[in-house]
Amino acid sequence: MDMVKDKNKIYIFNKGTVLVSLLVSTLLLGACSIEKRLSSSLNHNFKQSKILKENAVGFVLYDPANGKQVFEKDGNGYFVPASNTKLFTFYAALKMLGDSVPSLRYVERNDSLIFWGTGDPSFLQSRLKSGHALDFLKATTRKIFFAPGRYTGLFYGKGWSWDDYNDYYQAEINEFPIMDNLLSVKMRNGALQIQPKGFKDCLITDSSSSSQPFKIQRNLIENRFTHPMGKPPEGFSQEIPYRLSIATTLALLSDTLHKPVGVVQMAMPEDAKTYYNVGTDALLREMLQPSDNFIAEQLLLVCSNELGNELSTEKTIKHVLKTYLSALPDSAIWVDGSGLSRMNLFTPRDMVMVLDLIYKEVNDQNLLFKMLPAGGKSGTLKNAYPKTEMPYVFGKTGTLSNVHNQSGYVLTKKGKVYIYSFMNNNFVLPVSVIRNEIGRIITGIHEKF
């Protein structure tokens, strides 16, 4: 023990305690020093970047370990998030769904099985190629009846662009989707492959057209798909949203099950049972990595299945904002699940908070990073960063015309994890230029800190 005197007091110190206190102080000062250098470096980057001066930019870097914001530039500014919206949908699903995705609600009455849709996008989803709900319907010896009416919303989300109706990323929304709500046409080994097969007779040759490249165009209001004369080239592949209707749903399901499926008008009773299809984690990965708009939209309907009989995107969004995201630093304007709508408006601070909540909710960094696109390795970040032995960026991109955002997690060489949101709107440069500038700045964080 050591004693130190002054004219008023006597202080007694334990040498071990002093050593620990000095070590903690040194570590804290070191951390503060790193954060100051990082903040200074980012401030310099943004001031010197000629590219970022030409558009609206918002950026926030956050340290989840100590709950501190390291740096921000217009972090409270509102931006069109595009597919960064899927991070909000991701969080909603984490909070509202269990380990498996509810696919059917059903009752058995005498010799009949009556079922209602939940909006489940995994039913016969093209990439998952598995699930229990189809086997359940195949196995029943009862007569099968579909009861429509749980979803009464529009087949497009609020603010969607109508002239994208022929593009794969804008499949229509309904309560019982089948095969991604897309017609798939491929040319393989000299033969045309069509899924679902029931649309084979809906393909029509336009004898007045021989235009190239070969492209299939659906009629705006009906399932009539025209294409130019001649065969498509080997390797041709196109996916086109088909028009939804109860008749189409029944026809496709009957064809898949190889038995008739009827329709009945019946409200879903409270005692309706639930049949589950695929694991929730697997479906979330299929939404996030290729940035699947169809899965994102339908997931909000699946979430609303947990709230009552009505399937409603708006109902889910209101519930999530009120129940789980009431502490957002800025009021989010959130209208769809995928980010196709330009009516969505989020701030970088909102994005960072949602990413922090996701990080805590999953509570497994390895699992979370496997679900997200990885820089240089997978999903929409595969070409945004160099290929490295260990990816150092995991997150979500968001792109529309004149919009490109990136929000996620960056790992530094010193083992630190930072959360960031980098939002860019109203630019006229090529997206690749913006993407490269984001990559340069985020890679600098990884390399130097």
PyMOL commands that set and color helices and strands:
alter all, ss='L'
color gray80, all
select helices_A, chain A and resi 15-48+52-54+82-96+133-139+162-164+168-170+179-181+197-202+246-257+280-288+293-305+313-323+348-362+365-371+379-381+431-448
alter helices_A, ss='H'
color red, helices_A
select strands_A, chain A and resi 2-5+10-13+56-63+68-73+100-109+112-117+143-146+182-188+191-195+203-206+217-218+225-228+237-241+261-263+273-279+393-400+403-411+417-425
alter strands_A, ss='S'
color yellow, strands_A
deselect
rebuild
show_as cartoon
